[in-house]
Each structure stands twice: as C-alpha cells, then as structure tokens.
Amino acid sequence: MTRIARVLRLVAWAGAAACVAVTALAVLAPPDASSAVAATLSTDGLPHAWAAGIALAVAAASAGALAELARMLGRVEAGQPFSAAAIRHFRRFAGLLALAAALRVALPPLATLAAAWREGQHAVRLAFDGGDLLALLPAAVFFLVARLLDEAARLEDDSRSIV
C-alpha cells in the first residue's frame, strides 16, 4: 500500500503543479500566440480579466485540493492512514475540491450576470453544463467520507480510553 500511496502522492503533486502552470500559461499568453506549447483561456463572452480571475480561482482551489491529497497520501505512505493528520488533510482535500466545483459552477453565471448588468442589458441567457453540476457529487461524497473518518477516529480514541 505504501508504494501505491507514494506513486499517487507524486501524481497529485504533479497534477497540482500542472494545474497552476497550465492556467497561468493560458491567462498570461497572448490570444494569438503561436508557440510549441499553447494553452487557451475560454472567455465565453466575458472580459478577459474576468475569465482569467475565474480560471485562477478554480485552479487555485483545485491545486490546493491536490496538494492536500498529496499530503494525506504522505501520511498513508508513512503507515498512518487513519491518523488525525491524514484525516485532516483528507477533509481539507474534500473541502477544497467542493470549493473548486462550486466556483466552476457559480462564478461564470455570476460574472455573466454582472457583465450584463454593467452594460445595461435586461435579458441574459445562462447555460449550465451537467458535467459541472455532476462534479459537485463526488466532492460532497468525499466530504461525507472525511466526516465518517473523523467519527471513526473519535470512536477509536474512546475505545482506547476505556481499556
């Protein structure tokens, strides 16, 4: 189990770094840049600065979640899968993952409404992607699992104090 945890920990750290790097590349690269490596920021009609802010917020929450997952896997690798530290990191992972999913669902429509209001428009067309909404489900399940692990750790502490 420690070998798998080590590999997954490295993958989580690489994913966190890639998330930040690709988002930064997409935000900072000029839209007409022609290079060997390119990342594109999809603005969906929003001002570039607003779309960049949304992308950076989602990337920061996602990278934070992956970093907490890597830290939790470090505890698993050290042979402490149910320690208070491992559970704390898993809870933070679940919370940041839920935050990233919520930001991805909520910020684009809110920014679209704000842009329309700013331009004096009285009608706005909003679209929600089922995939984005579906991403909230695993995040909620992970958060529930973290709460269950908290309760299991508390019960284990209680049982140790009785004996």
C-alpha positions, 0 to 999 in steps of 0.5 A: 500500500505504501508504494501505491500511496507514494506513486499517487502522492507524486501524481497529485503533486504533479497534477497540482503543479500542472494545474497552476502552470497550465492556467497561468500559461493560458491567462498570461499568453497572448490570444494569438500566440503561436508557440510549441506549447499553447494553452487557451483561456475560454472567455465565453463572452466575458472580459478577459480579466474576468475569465482569467480571475475565474480560471485562477480561482478554480485552479487555485482551489483545485491545486490546493485540493491536490496538494492536500491529497498529496499530503494525506497520501504522505501520511498513508505512505508513512503507515498512518492512514487513519491518523488525525493528520491524514484525516485532516488533510483528507477533509481539507482535500474534500473541502477544497475540491467542493470549493473548486466545483462550486466556483466552476459552477457559480462564478461564470453565471455570476460574472455573466450576470454582472457583465450584463448588468454593467452594460445595461442589458435586461435579458441574459441567457445562462447555460449550465453544463451537467458535467459541472453540476455532476462534479459537485457529487463526488466532492460532497461524497468525499466530504461525507467520507472525511466526516465518517473518518473523523467519527471513526477516529473519535470512536477509536480514541474512546475505545482506547480510553476505556481499556 
